[in-house]
Amino acid sequence: AETDMSIEQGCRTIEGKQSLLGPMEDLALAPSVFFYDKSNETLVYATNPDAPQYPAGLVKLMTALIISQKGNMDDMVTVKQETIEACYGSYGIDLQAGEVMSMHDLMYAILLEGANLATIVAVDHVCDDTDAFIAEMNAYAKELGCTGTNFTNLYGFHDDQQVTTARDMAKILNAVCDDPIVWEAFSTYAYRTSATNMADERRLYNPSFIFNKNLGSNHYDARVTGCKIGETVDGARNIVATAGNDNMDLIGVILGSTSEITP
């Protein structure tokens, strides 16, 4: 009800300082948490929502948003040898020099597999200056109202200066929900790319046990509509997810968590 004290104290809007479900408390395994109901603009629960944390692979959400704004998903992109050499790490799908893949498939590789090389290939196609692209990421974060976020690279490689907050990641996830191109990939748990000139179709999977029902985990929850996870250099876990039912359209962010659960 509108007369509820927690609402009167400011849990309405994503900037709310008082969460609907009681006082903000530290959680043993999750130092930063933010849950927001998009359907009625209510801060449902939070703990240390504005504390700086390392985003790890969650950086790719912002990268994908800028790619969506600048690119055409129907474009066919040729992988360059120099792009392969510039990629840090081979996480995600393997691409070969001279291989041609659609921007649409690259977007799925970025968000389902967290593919570093696919990320750089897509960014190189829409912007010939990586520093300028990262500047656009930071500018858009500020436009979304993020006050504790700074991006220094495209895909989440650790940098002490690359930080975010749970509240800021909720704002970025809110933008993902409103971007049809990024949302389509974010809300998919399994996907097959088209065959290319150098490879057969690839099967891509979201690795989240709460979202991908094909993983056969007892943690799967059919209410979850999208998810992305990341792991920091010191082994902490990050997760952003969306979930819903007839009454709620929930955005959830957990940063810096340690895990005591096995599949």
Salt bridges, closest charged atoms under 4 A:
GLU2 OE2 - ARG12 NH2 2.94
GLU15 OE2 - LYS171 NZ 2.50
ASP50 OD2 - LYS17 NZ 3.89
ASP50 OD1 - ARG167 NE 2.72
ASP75 OD2 - HIS125 NE2 2.96
GLU99 OE2 - ARG202 NH1 2.82
ASP105 OD1 - HIS104 ND1 3.76
GLU136 OE2 - LYS70 NZ 3.05
ASP160 OD1 - HIS158 NE2 2.86
ASP178 OD1 - LYS38 NZ 3.20
GLU184 OE2 - HIS104 NE2 2.95
GLU201 OE2 - ARG192 NH1 3.26
ASP221 OD2 - ARG223 NH2 2.72
GLU231 OE1 - ARG237 NE 3.85
